[in-house]
Amino acid sequence: MRSLLLWMARNTWLRRNLPRLWFARRAVRRFMPGEDAGSALAAGVQFQIEGIGQLYTRLGENLTRIDEADEVAAHYRGVLDEIRERHLDGEISVKLTQLGFDLDVERTFQHASSLAAQAAESGKTFWIDMEGSDYTESTIAFYERMKASQPNVGICLQAYLRRTAADIQRLLPLMPEIRLVKGAYAEPATIAYRSRHDVDSNYVALCVSMLEAVRNGGTVRIGLGTHDVRIIEQVAEHATALGLPRTSFEVQMLYGIRMDQQRRLAGAGYVVRDLIAYGEAWYPWYMRRLAERPANVLFALRQIVG
């Protein structure tokens, strides 16, 4: 099922045609409050009332014209303005290819630096999302370059990649902000763990390494980008064993997934942040979300008939 869903995410014909169908648009409502920023921000206001922070991302990647990147940057500047005006505990997460990384690295750096500087005015983090393994090294190098002038920059790393343990050690001296996810791209076994057990075990081990760095006096903002409550509780147990509070990390879940657990964890004293995705270019992102946990396919089908 996972392989099929990832194939569907990459298929050009499906990407072009499936989003036009009514049942596909209805199914995606499980993971998105709407396709525009207004819908995302409105959802964020409700989360704010419940004591849950937000992470906003406009879907899209691998642009073909650099003027599209200029429009994306302008859009996010407007979102940051809205976050500030509404006094939201909100931050933004952006794929570098959405800012033109494939076309002009320097233009991308200018856009990213400008957005990070604007976010810093409100004491917020500018997050760099991670893409497929072809971009891993260049994205980390880009992050290192940004951290030299913009301390309020975070990066997403993927637990299924075998290299991630070394990447975390590489970044620790930079006082990084790291959002750790399991990973949702089709990667070969030579560079990625393939079984759920191996990915989960590596995920916990990576979290423990970051918690140990904090215990030893380092500065690391840790975001757990997972919906696996069992793993979250394991990490919390390790934090307690190291003498750290559960606020030494954040729980960062997606909109529409395990909302009951998000509210429960927030009520139990965890720092919780909900990632709210929106935008018209939702198809590949949506298929990768289903592939992360194929059981979500059942929920999507219920959304169609419900």
LINURFEN-V7928 format. One record per residue. N is the residue number from 1. RES is the residue in three letters. PHI is phi in whole degrees, 0 to 359 (none if undefined). Layout:
n=N res=RES phi=PHI
n=N res=RES phi=PHI
This chain:
n=1 res=MET phi=none
n=2 res=ARG phi=298
n=3 res=SER phi=298
n=4 res=LEU phi=296
n=5 res=LEU phi=295
n=6 res=LEU phi=291
n=7 res=TRP phi=297
n=8 res=MET phi=297
n=9 res=ALA phi=296
n=10 res=ARG phi=270
n=11 res=ASN phi=290
n=12 res=THR phi=295
n=13 res=TRP phi=296
n=14 res=LEU phi=295
n=15 res=ARG phi=299
n=16 res=ARG phi=279
n=17 res=ASN phi=254
n=18 res=LEU phi=298
n=19 res=PRO phi=298
n=20 res=ARG phi=282
n=21 res=LEU phi=279
n=22 res=TRP phi=298
n=23 res=PHE phi=289
n=24 res=ALA phi=291
n=25 res=ARG phi=294
n=26 res=ARG phi=289
n=27 res=ALA phi=295
n=28 res=VAL phi=289
n=29 res=ARG phi=300
n=30 res=ARG phi=298
n=31 res=PHE phi=253
n=32 res=MET phi=221
n=33 res=PRO phi=283
n=34 res=GLY phi=167
n=35 res=GLU phi=265
n=36 res=ASP phi=248
n=37 res=ALA phi=297
n=38 res=GLY phi=300
n=39 res=SER phi=295
n=40 res=ALA phi=295
n=41 res=LEU phi=292
n=42 res=ALA phi=297
n=43 res=ALA phi=296
n=44 res=GLY phi=297
n=45 res=VAL phi=299
n=46 res=GLN phi=294
n=47 res=PHE phi=299
n=48 res=GLN phi=301
n=49 res=ILE phi=299
n=50 res=GLU phi=272
n=51 res=GLY phi=78
n=52 res=ILE phi=245
n=53 res=GLY phi=286
n=54 res=GLN phi=226
n=55 res=LEU phi=226
n=56 res=TYR phi=260
n=57 res=THR phi=218
n=58 res=ARG phi=269
n=59 res=LEU phi=289
n=60 res=GLY phi=150
n=61 res=GLU phi=195
n=62 res=ASN phi=49
n=63 res=LEU phi=293
n=64 res=THR phi=249
n=65 res=ARG phi=227
n=66 res=ILE phi=290
n=67 res=ASP phi=293
n=68 res=GLU phi=295
n=69 res=ALA phi=295
n=70 res=ASP phi=298
n=71 res=GLU phi=293
n=72 res=VAL phi=297
n=73 res=ALA phi=298
n=74 res=ALA phi=297
n=75 res=HIS phi=300
n=76 res=TYR phi=292
n=77 res=ARG phi=298
n=78 res=GLY phi=294
n=79 res=VAL phi=296
n=80 res=LEU phi=298
n=81 res=ASP phi=298
n=82 res=GLU phi=295
n=83 res=ILE phi=301
n=84 res=ARG phi=291
n=85 res=GLU phi=294
n=86 res=ARG phi=270
n=87 res=HIS phi=57
n=88 res=LEU phi=271
n=89 res=ASP phi=274
n=90 res=GLY phi=242
n=91 res=GLU phi=227
n=92 res=ILE phi=240
n=93 res=SER phi=231
n=94 res=VAL phi=228
n=95 res=LYS phi=283
n=96 res=LEU phi=297
n=97 res=THR phi=293
n=98 res=GLN phi=284
n=99 res=LEU phi=256
n=100 res=GLY phi=94
n=101 res=PHE phi=301
n=102 res=ASP phi=287
n=103 res=LEU phi=251
n=104 res=ASP phi=203
n=105 res=VAL phi=297
n=106 res=GLU phi=292
n=107 res=ARG phi=295
n=108 res=THR phi=298
n=109 res=PHE phi=296
n=110 res=GLN phi=298
n=111 res=HIS phi=297
n=112 res=ALA phi=296
n=113 res=SER phi=295
n=114 res=SER phi=295
n=115 res=LEU phi=292
n=116 res=ALA phi=296
n=117 res=ALA phi=296
n=118 res=GLN phi=294
n=119 res=ALA phi=297
n=120 res=ALA phi=296
n=121 res=GLU phi=299
n=122 res=SER phi=254
n=123 res=GLY phi=71
n=124 res=LYS phi=252
n=125 res=THR phi=262
n=126 res=PHE phi=260
n=127 res=TRP phi=261
n=128 res=ILE phi=261
n=129 res=ASP phi=281
n=130 res=MET phi=259
n=131 res=GLU phi=244
n=132 res=GLY phi=295
n=133 res=SER phi=297
n=134 res=ASP phi=298
n=135 res=TYR phi=254
n=136 res=THR phi=300
n=137 res=GLU phi=296
n=138 res=SER phi=293
n=139 res=THR phi=291
n=140 res=ILE phi=295
n=141 res=ALA phi=297
n=142 res=PHE phi=297
n=143 res=TYR phi=299
n=144 res=GLU phi=301
n=145 res=ARG phi=296
n=146 res=MET phi=294
n=147 res=LYS phi=298
n=148 res=ALA phi=296
n=149 res=SER phi=236
n=150 res=GLN phi=232
n=151 res=PRO phi=293
n=152 res=ASN phi=269
n=153 res=VAL phi=241
n=154 res=GLY phi=245
n=155 res=ILE phi=222
n=156 res=CYS phi=264
n=157 res=LEU phi=239
n=158 res=GLN phi=244
n=159 res=ALA phi=290
n=160 res=TYR phi=281
n=161 res=LEU phi=279
n=162 res=ARG phi=293
n=163 res=ARG phi=279
n=164 res=THR phi=295
n=165 res=ALA phi=301
n=166 res=ALA phi=291
n=167 res=ASP phi=297
n=168 res=ILE phi=297
n=169 res=GLN phi=298
n=170 res=ARG phi=296
n=171 res=LEU phi=270
n=172 res=LEU phi=308
n=173 res=PRO phi=297
n=174 res=LEU phi=272
n=175 res=MET phi=52
n=176 res=PRO phi=281
n=177 res=GLU phi=244
n=178 res=ILE phi=237
n=179 res=ARG phi=260
n=180 res=LEU phi=261
n=181 res=VAL phi=244
n=182 res=LYS phi=282
n=183 res=GLY phi=117
n=184 res=ALA phi=222
n=185 res=TYR phi=248
n=186 res=ALA phi=277
n=187 res=GLU phi=239
n=188 res=PRO phi=289
n=189 res=ALA phi=295
n=190 res=THR phi=292
n=191 res=ILE phi=240
n=192 res=ALA phi=222
n=193 res=TYR phi=289
n=194 res=ARG phi=251
n=195 res=SER phi=276
n=196 res=ARG phi=300
n=197 res=HIS phi=299
n=198 res=ASP phi=293
n=199 res=VAL phi=295
n=200 res=ASP phi=297
n=201 res=SER phi=297
n=202 res=ASN phi=293
n=203 res=TYR phi=302
n=204 res=VAL phi=297
n=205 res=ALA phi=298
n=206 res=LEU phi=295
n=207 res=CYS phi=297
n=208 res=VAL phi=297
n=209 res=SER phi=298
n=210 res=MET phi=287
n=211 res=LEU phi=297
n=212 res=GLU phi=296
n=213 res=ALA phi=297
n=214 res=VAL phi=294
n=215 res=ARG phi=300
n=216 res=ASN phi=273
n=217 res=GLY phi=101
n=218 res=GLY phi=281
n=219 res=THR phi=244
n=220 res=VAL phi=220
n=221 res=ARG phi=269
n=222 res=ILE phi=251
n=223 res=GLY phi=246
n=224 res=LEU phi=270
n=225 res=GLY phi=273
n=226 res=THR phi=213
n=227 res=HIS phi=254
n=228 res=ASP phi=276
n=229 res=VAL phi=296
n=230 res=ARG phi=300
n=231 res=ILE phi=293
n=232 res=ILE phi=302
n=233 res=GLU phi=291
n=234 res=GLN phi=297
n=235 res=VAL phi=297
n=236 res=ALA phi=299
n=237 res=GLU phi=295
n=238 res=HIS phi=295
n=239 res=ALA phi=298
n=240 res=THR phi=300
n=241 res=ALA phi=297
n=242 res=LEU phi=271
n=243 res=GLY phi=80
n=244 res=LEU phi=249
n=245 res=PRO phi=282
n=246 res=ARG phi=292
n=247 res=THR phi=278
n=248 res=SER phi=282
n=249 res=PHE phi=213
n=250 res=GLU phi=249
n=251 res=VAL phi=261
n=252 res=GLN phi=237
n=253 res=MET phi=249
n=254 res=LEU phi=276
n=255 res=TYR phi=304
n=256 res=GLY phi=88
n=257 res=ILE phi=246
n=258 res=ARG phi=51
n=259 res=MET phi=299
n=260 res=ASP phi=297
n=261 res=GLN phi=288
n=262 res=GLN phi=300
n=263 res=ARG phi=291
n=264 res=ARG phi=296
n=265 res=LEU phi=294
n=266 res=ALA phi=298
n=267 res=GLY phi=292
n=268 res=ALA phi=271
n=269 res=GLY phi=100
n=270 res=TYR phi=282
n=271 res=VAL phi=275
n=272 res=VAL phi=239
n=273 res=ARG phi=227
n=274 res=ASP phi=260
n=275 res=LEU phi=274
n=276 res=ILE phi=254
n=277 res=ALA phi=263
n=278 res=TYR phi=204
n=279 res=GLY phi=120
n=280 res=GLU phi=282
n=281 res=ALA phi=272
n=282 res=TRP phi=267
n=283 res=TYR phi=301
n=284 res=PRO phi=297
n=285 res=TRP phi=297
n=286 res=TYR phi=296
n=287 res=MET phi=294
n=288 res=ARG phi=291
n=289 res=ARG phi=295
n=290 res=LEU phi=295
n=291 res=ALA phi=293
n=292 res=GLU phi=301
n=293 res=ARG phi=214
n=294 res=PRO phi=307
n=295 res=ALA phi=300
n=296 res=ASN phi=295
n=297 res=VAL phi=300
n=298 res=LEU phi=297
n=299 res=PHE phi=295
n=300 res=ALA phi=296
n=301 res=LEU phi=296
n=302 res=ARG phi=297
n=303 res=GLN phi=295
n=304 res=ILE phi=293
n=305 res=VAL phi=269
n=306 res=GLY phi=279
